[in-house]
Amino acid sequence: MKTAGIDEAGKGPVIGPMCIGGVLLDESNINALKNLGVADSKKISPKKRTQLASQIEKYSEKVFVLEISARQIDELRKLMSMNDIMVMAFSKVLGQLNPEKAYVDAADVNEERFGVRLLEEYRKNYPEKSDELTIISKHQADATYPVVSAASIVAKVRRDYLIEELKKDIGMDFGSGYPSDPKTKQFLADWFKEHGDLPDIVRHSWKTAENVMNEKNE
């Protein structure tokens, strides 16, 4: 059976893209993933994640990462909630993988509702593909299902790479990009002070960014 795992990296940061990772493989290869030692990407060192990502490719029929930039997130948030964005993004990844069964890391407080909404979105966008699809939507699926752990790893590796590229592009180290990171907060404040605005790599619709702009404007 063609089985997929889907997970995101970078839903919460104020800087940089969100990446939705998808891994498709034959169910018979899931034990191979276990033997590789895949786990929740947050619990694996960056070096180990990179090594695992290339091994995951070997065992998978397809690996796909959807990138949604900070600016795209801001534009989408004018039209829909973050949960709606997650449903839409996960559906696009499913459309690329075309599995018979998919395990997904639920991006909604109600895991069952996320699975139902995702299946509805998928049926709407890919009516010819959706008859045979079963979706298992769980919180912390990346810690439970190896195929979701694998998706979590490829998404995180891709986002980490993109973040490093953004740092090179603007010539500054802004830290992790998460609102709780002092280096990130300092970067936002310093940039706004100097330029009177925040760069495109920042999610302007995030509270952290709004606070920086409001404080300085006051």
C-alpha positions as CSV (number, residue, x, y, z in Angstrom):
1,M,0.0,0.0,0.0
2,K,1.2,3.5,-0.9
3,T,1.6,5.3,2.4
4,A,2.4,8.9,3.0
5,G,3.5,11.0,6.0
6,I,3.0,14.7,6.2
7,D,4.3,17.3,8.8
8,E,5.3,20.9,8.9
9,A,8.3,22.9,10.0
10,G,8.1,26.6,10.7
11,K,4.4,27.2,11.5
12,G,5.3,29.4,14.5
13,P,8.3,31.6,13.6
14,V,8.0,35.3,12.8
15,I,10.8,35.1,10.2
16,G,11.1,32.9,7.2
17,P,9.0,30.3,5.3
18,M,6.9,27.4,6.5
19,C,7.8,24.1,4.9
20,I,5.3,21.2,4.6
21,G,7.2,17.9,4.1
22,G,5.7,14.8,2.5
23,V,7.2,11.3,2.2
24,L,5.6,8.6,0.1
25,L,6.7,4.9,0.4
26,D,5.4,1.4,0.2
27,E,4.1,0.2,3.5
28,S,6.7,-2.6,3.4
29,N,9.5,0.0,3.8
30,I,8.2,1.5,7.1
31,N,10.4,-0.9,9.1
32,A,13.4,0.4,7.1
33,L,12.6,3.9,8.4
34,K,12.4,2.6,11.9
35,N,15.8,1.0,11.5
36,L,17.3,4.3,10.3
37,G,16.3,5.8,13.6
38,V,13.9,8.4,12.4
39,A,12.2,10.4,15.2
40,D,10.6,13.7,15.9
41,S,12.9,16.1,14.0
42,K,13.1,18.5,17.0
43,K,14.8,15.7,19.0
44,I,17.6,15.1,16.4
45,S,20.7,17.2,15.9
46,P,20.9,19.3,12.6
47,K,23.8,17.1,11.4
48,K,21.9,13.9,12.0
49,R,18.8,15.3,10.4
50,T,20.7,16.1,7.2
51,Q,22.1,12.5,7.1
52,L,18.7,11.0,7.7
53,A,17.1,13.2,5.0
54,S,19.3,11.7,2.3
55,Q,18.7,8.2,3.6
56,I,14.9,8.8,3.7
57,E,15.1,9.7,-0.1
58,K,16.5,6.3,-0.8
59,Y,13.7,4.4,0.8
60,S,10.9,6.6,-0.5
61,E,9.1,6.6,-3.8
62,K,8.7,10.4,-3.5
63,V,9.7,13.2,-1.2
64,F,8.1,16.6,-1.6
65,V,8.4,19.8,0.3
66,L,6.0,22.7,-0.2
67,E,7.5,26.1,0.7
68,I,5.2,29.0,1.8
69,S,7.1,32.3,2.2
70,A,6.5,34.8,4.9
71,R,4.9,37.1,2.4
72,Q,2.6,34.4,1.1
73,I,1.5,33.6,4.7
74,D,0.7,37.3,5.3
75,E,-1.4,37.4,2.1
76,L,-3.2,34.2,2.9
77,R,-4.0,35.3,6.4
78,K,-6.0,38.2,5.0
79,L,-8.4,35.6,3.6
80,M,-8.2,32.7,6.0
81,S,-7.1,31.4,9.4
82,M,-3.8,29.7,10.0
83,N,-5.7,26.4,10.3
84,D,-7.2,26.9,6.9
85,I,-3.8,27.5,5.5
86,M,-2.5,24.3,7.0
87,V,-5.5,22.3,5.5
88,M,-4.8,23.8,2.1
89,A,-1.0,23.2,2.3
90,F,-1.3,19.6,3.5
91,S,-3.8,19.0,0.7
92,K,-1.4,20.3,-1.9
93,V,1.3,17.9,-0.6
94,L,-1.2,15.0,-0.7
95,G,-1.9,15.9,-4.3
96,Q,1.8,15.6,-5.2
97,L,2.1,12.2,-3.4
98,N,-1.2,10.6,-4.3
99,P,-1.1,7.9,-1.5
100,E,-3.7,5.4,-0.6
101,K,-3.2,6.1,3.1
102,A,-1.8,9.2,4.8
103,Y,-0.6,9.8,8.3
104,V,-0.6,13.5,9.1
105,D,0.4,15.6,12.1
106,A,-2.8,17.4,13.1
107,A,-2.4,21.1,12.9
108,D,-5.7,21.8,14.7
109,V,-6.5,21.4,18.4
110,N,-9.1,18.9,17.3
111,E,-7.2,16.2,15.5
112,E,-10.2,14.5,14.1
113,R,-11.6,17.7,12.6
114,F,-8.3,18.4,10.9
115,G,-8.4,15.0,9.2
116,V,-12.0,15.5,8.1
117,R,-11.3,19.0,6.7
118,L,-8.2,17.8,5.0
119,L,-10.0,14.9,3.2
120,E,-12.8,17.4,2.1
121,E,-10.2,19.8,0.7
122,Y,-8.4,17.0,-1.1
123,R,-11.6,15.6,-2.6
124,K,-12.5,19.1,-3.8
125,N,-9.1,19.7,-5.4
126,Y,-8.3,16.2,-6.7
127,P,-11.7,14.5,-7.2
128,E,-10.2,11.9,-9.5
129,K,-7.7,10.8,-6.9
130,S,-9.6,10.8,-3.6
131,D,-11.8,7.8,-3.7
132,E,-9.3,5.4,-2.1
133,L,-7.6,7.8,0.4
134,T,-7.7,7.1,4.1
135,I,-6.3,9.9,6.4
136,I,-5.1,9.3,10.0
137,S,-4.8,12.7,11.7
138,K,-3.1,12.7,15.1
139,H,-1.3,15.2,17.4
140,Q,2.4,14.4,17.8
141,A,2.2,12.0,14.8
142,D,5.9,12.7,14.2
143,A,6.7,10.9,17.5
144,T,4.3,8.0,16.8
145,Y,4.5,7.1,13.1
146,P,8.0,6.7,11.4
147,V,6.6,8.0,8.1
148,V,5.5,11.2,9.7
149,S,8.9,11.4,11.5
150,A,10.5,11.2,8.1
151,A,8.3,14.0,6.7
152,S,9.1,16.1,9.8
153,I,12.9,15.6,9.1
154,V,12.8,16.5,5.4
155,A,10.6,19.6,6.2
156,K,13.0,20.8,9.0
157,V,16.1,20.2,6.9
158,R,14.6,22.2,4.0
159,R,13.5,25.1,6.3
160,D,16.9,25.2,8.1
161,Y,18.6,25.5,4.7
162,L,16.3,28.3,3.6
163,I,16.9,30.2,6.8
164,E,20.6,30.0,6.3
165,E,20.2,31.3,2.8
166,L,18.0,34.2,4.1
167,K,20.8,35.1,6.6
168,K,23.3,35.2,3.7
169,D,20.9,37.3,1.5
170,I,20.4,40.0,4.2
171,G,23.9,39.7,5.6
172,M,22.7,39.4,9.2
173,D,22.2,36.6,11.7
174,F,18.6,36.9,13.0
175,G,18.7,33.7,15.1
176,S,16.1,31.0,14.8
177,G,13.3,33.3,13.6
178,Y,11.1,32.2,16.5
179,P,9.3,35.0,18.6
180,S,10.9,33.7,21.8
181,D,14.4,34.0,20.5
182,P,16.1,37.2,22.0
183,K,18.4,37.4,18.9
184,T,15.3,37.4,16.6
185,K,13.6,40.1,18.7
186,Q,16.7,42.2,18.7
187,F,17.0,41.9,14.9
188,L,13.4,43.0,14.4
189,A,13.8,46.0,16.6
190,D,17.2,47.1,15.1
191,W,15.9,46.6,11.5
192,F,12.8,48.6,12.1
193,K,14.7,51.4,13.8
194,E,17.1,51.6,10.8
195,H,14.6,51.1,7.9
196,G,11.2,52.2,9.3
197,D,9.7,48.9,8.2
198,L,10.4,45.2,8.4
199,P,11.8,43.1,5.5
200,D,9.8,40.7,3.3
201,I,11.3,37.7,5.1
202,V,9.3,38.7,8.3
203,R,5.6,37.7,8.7
204,H,4.1,41.1,9.2
205,S,0.8,39.6,10.4
206,W,2.5,38.0,13.4
207,K,1.9,39.7,16.8
208,T,5.6,39.9,17.4
209,A,6.1,41.9,14.2
210,E,3.0,44.1,14.9
211,N,4.3,44.9,18.4
212,V,7.7,46.0,17.0
213,M,6.1,48.3,14.5
214,N,3.5,49.7,17.0
215,E,6.1,50.4,19.7
216,K,8.3,52.4,17.4
217,N,5.4,54.2,15.8
218,E,4.2,55.3,19.2
